[in-house]
Amino acid sequence: MREGQENRYILVTGGAGYIGSHTCKMLAEKGYTPVVFDNFSNGHPHAVRFGPCVEGDLNNPTDITDAFQRYDFFAVIHFASFIEVGESVCDPEKYYTNNLGGALNLLRAMREVDVNTIVFSSSCAVYGQPEIVPITEETPSTPLSPYGRNKAMIEDMLADYSHAYGFRFVSCRYFNACGADPGGELGEEHDPETHVIPRLLMAASGEAPSFEIYGSDYETRDGTCIRDYIHVQDLARAHILALEYLVQGGQSRAINLGSGAGYSVKDIIQTVENVTGHSIKTIPKPRRSGDPPVLLADVNQAKEILGFHAQDSDIEHIVETAWNFYKNARVARKKQQK
């Protein structure tokens, strides 16, 4: 008998990463047993503490087959992928090989053992530069980067597997993930760090000399880009609601995950300064190609279909949890260096 036949085992690919680890913690709190599948190229071993772990790579089919032979999973939550938009433009082959190839191997392995329920970590990058905001799920998919095209192609793969093989899926198209575990165990630890709030925290603490603002002449209220920021705790909660929706017989679909509120870059800078008590030196830079002025989620389907609403995505709470984790992680790094 495979492990897990009397348990609620869920395979979480990329479960040692930022959003994956938060989701594993919440799954465990709700009585599931998350099994992390990760190659640790970007994930962190210390983030795996809420269930078993299988170290492996989705681009090695025998690794994923071994995981399915060992555990009797009833569903999969798929996070594992490379995520840097800029890098995907410079090295698209890396992204197509890893993200698309890995997803195909995962779906093939699922089909072999008749596991057909999957929640996919997609992205608002599938929309590209929409003309109308807030963005609904009916907005055309016109991604601007290989990363966004990867996500859109995997969504198409899931739709084809659903039609041909009876797979059932939710593609979670989330907006700007941010914040950290309020308990202080988990947070953002990307290397290099490219996300707005961690970069601002680095500037506030003196770890970085300044923060660069890319574009201050947009047609927005203060000239800087406006984005929809959603706390990682809310994202974890939404992935579990999507899983339970499918288990209860829900139809396959894509769903936006956001807070429904928009904050400009200058809003975030001011909030970080207020929370940390430190001023931040900013340097204006030209706009980056492909950066839309506003990305804001229409979250009605998440509310109506999943019963989801953002509980932790107040911007001050987001920054407070991120700052607390950042300070703790920084202290831990200094201790290790001694």
Residue pairs with C-beta under 8 A, 6 or more apart in sequence:
1 72
2 69
2 70
2 71
2 72
3 9
3 52
3 70
3 71
3 72
4 33
4 35
4 71
4 72
4 73
5 72
7 33
7 72
8 31
8 32
8 33
8 74
9 32
9 33
9 35
9 71
9 72
9 73
9 74
10 27
10 32
10 33
10 34
10 35
10 73
10 74
10 75
10 76
10 77
10 243
11 35
11 37
11 67
11 68
11 71
11 73
11 75
11 76
11 77
11 115
12 20
12 23
12 24
12 27
12 34
12 35
12 36
12 37
12 76
12 77
12 79
13 20
13 37
13 38
13 58
13 76
13 77
13 78
13 79
13 80
13 102
13 106
14 20
14 37
14 38
14 43
14 78
14 79
14 80
14 81
14 121
15 21
15 23
15 24
15 34
15 35
15 36
15 37
15 38
15 43
15 48
15 53
15 79
16 36
16 38
16 40
16 43
16 44
16 45
16 47
16 48
16 53
17 38
17 42
17 43
17 44
17 47
17 79
17 80
18 177
18 186
18 187
18 188
18 189
18 190
18 232
19 79
19 121
19 177
19 232
19 235
19 236
20 36
20 38
20 43
20 77
20 79
20 80
20 121
21 43
21 44
21 47
21 48
21 50
21 186
22 181
22 186
22 232
22 233
22 235
22 236
23 34
23 77
23 79
23 235
23 236
23 239
23 240
24 34
24 36
24 48
24 50
24 51
25 49
25 50
25 181
25 185
25 186
25 236
26 233
26 236
26 237
26 240
27 33
27 34
27 50
27 51
27 240
28 34
28 50
28 51
30 240
32 240
33 51
33 52
34 50
34 51
35 51
35 52
35 53
35 54
35 67
35 71
35 73
36 43
36 48
36 51
36 52
36 53
36 54
37 53
37 54
37 56
37 58
37 63
37 64
37 67
37 80
38 48
38 53
38 55
38 56
38 80
39 55
39 56
39 57
39 58
39 80
40 55
42 82
42 83
42 190
42 191
44 189
47 186
47 189
49 185
52 71
54 63
54 66
54 67
54 70
54 71
56 63
56 64
56 66
56 67
57 63
57 102
58 64
58 80
58 98
58 101
58 102
58 103
58 105
58 106
59 97
59 98
59 101
59 102
59 105
61 105
61 108
61 109
64 105
64 106
64 109
65 109
65 112
67 109
68 109
68 110
68 112
68 113
68 115
69 113
73 113
73 115
74 115
74 117
74 247
75 115
75 117
75 118
75 119
75 243
75 246
75 247
76 106
76 110
76 115
76 117
76 118
76 119
77 118
77 119
77 121
77 239
77 243
78 103
78 106
78 118
78 119
78 120
78 121
79 121
80 102
81 98
81 99
81 102
81 103
81 121
81 150
82 88
82 94
82 95
82 98
82 99
82 147
83 147
84 147
84 194
85 125
85 145
85 147
85 148
86 194
87 94
87 95
88 94
88 95
88 145
88 146
88 147
88 150
89 145
89 146
92 146
95 146
95 147
95 150
96 146
96 150
99 147
99 150
99 151
99 154
100 150
100 153
100 154
100 157
103 154
103 157
104 157
107 118
107 157
107 158
107 161
107 167
110 116
110 118
110 167
111 161
111 165
111 167
116 165
116 166
116 167
116 168
117 167
117 168
117 169
117 243
117 246
117 247
118 158
118 167
118 168
118 169
119 169
119 170
119 172
119 239
119 242
119 243
119 246
120 154
120 155
120 158
120 169
120 170
120 171
120 172
121 172
121 174
121 239
122 151
122 154
122 155
122 171
122 172
122 173
122 174
122 254
123 147
123 148
123 151
123 173
123 174
124 135
124 173
124 174
124 175
124 228
124 256
124 258
124 295
124 297
125 143
125 144
125 145
125 147
125 148
125 151
126 141
126 143
126 148
126 151
126 152
126 155
126 173
127 135
127 139
127 140
127 141
127 142
127 143
127 148
127 173
127 295
128 141
128 142
128 143
128 144
128 148
128 290
128 292
129 142
129 144
129 290
129 292
130 139
130 140
130 142
130 292
130 295
132 139
133 294
133 295
133 296
134 260
134 296
134 297
134 298
134 299
135 256
135 295
135 296
135 297
135 298
136 256
136 298
136 300
136 301
137 173
137 253
137 254
137 255
137 256
137 298
137 301
141 152
141 155
143 149
143 151
143 152
144 290
145 290
154 171
155 171
155 254
158 167
158 169
158 171
158 252
159 252
161 167
161 169
162 168
162 169
162 252
167 252
168 246
168 250
168 251
168 252
169 246
169 252
170 242
170 243
170 245
170 246
170 250
170 252
170 253
170 254
170 255
171 253
171 254
171 255
172 235
172 238
172 239
172 242
172 254
172 255
172 257
173 254
173 255
173 256
173 257
174 230
174 235
174 238
174 256
174 257
174 258
175 227
175 228
175 229
175 230
175 256
175 257
175 258
175 259
175 295
175 296
175 297
176 195
176 196
176 227
176 228
176 229
176 230
176 295
177 230
177 232
177 235
178 188
178 195
178 196
178 197
178 229
178 230
178 231
178 232
178 318
178 322
179 187
179 197
179 231
179 232
179 233
179 312
179 313
179 317
179 318
179 319
179 321
179 322
180 186
180 187
180 188
180 232
180 321
180 322
180 324
180 325
180 326
181 187
181 232
181 233
181 321
181 325
182 233
182 312
182 321
184 324
184 325
184 328
186 325
187 321
187 322
187 325
187 326
187 329
188 195
188 197
188 198
188 322
188 325
189 329
190 198
193 199
193 202
196 227
196 265
196 268
197 229
197 268
197 272
197 318
197 319
197 322
198 322
198 326
199 208
199 211
200 211
200 268
200 269
200 272
200 280
201 272
201 276
201 322
201 323
201 326
202 208
203 209
203 210
203 211
203 280
203 281
204 272
204 273
204 276
204 278
204 279
204 280
205 276
205 278
205 326
205 327
205 330
206 278
207 330
209 281
210 280
210 281
210 282
210 283
211 269
211 280
211 281
211 282
211 283
212 282
212 283
212 284
212 285
213 224
213 265
213 266
213 269
213 282
213 283
213 284
213 285
214 225
214 285
214 286
214 287
214 288
214 291
215 223
215 224
215 225
215 285
215 286
215 287
215 288
215 291
216 223
216 224
216 284
217 223
217 287
218 224
218 225
218 287
218 293
219 293
220 226
220 264
220 293
220 294
221 264
222 264
222 266
222 267
223 266
224 264
224 265
224 266
225 264
225 265
225 291
225 292
225 293
225 294
225 295
226 262
226 263
226 264
226 293
226 294
226 295
226 296
227 262
227 263
227 294
227 295
227 296
228 258
228 259
228 260
228 261
228 262
228 295
228 296
228 297
229 259
229 261
229 263
229 268
229 313
229 315
229 318
230 257
230 258
230 259
230 310
230 313
231 259
231 310
231 312
231 313
231 317
231 318
231 321
233 311
233 312
234 257
234 259
234 308
234 310
234 311
234 312
234 313
235 257
237 308
237 311
238 255
238 257
238 302
238 306
238 308
241 306
241 307
241 308
242 255
242 306
245 305
245 306
246 252
250 305
253 301
253 305
255 301
255 302
255 305
255 306
256 297
256 298
256 299
256 301
256 302
257 297
257 299
257 302
257 308
258 296
258 297
258 299
258 310
259 297
259 299
259 310
259 313
260 296
260 297
260 298
260 299
260 310
261 296
261 313
261 315
262 294
262 296
263 271
263 315
267 315
268 315
268 319
269 280
269 282
271 315
271 316
271 319
272 280
272 319
272 323
273 279
273 280
274 316
275 316
275 319
275 320
275 323
276 323
299 308
299 309
299 310
302 308
302 309
303 309
312 318
312 321
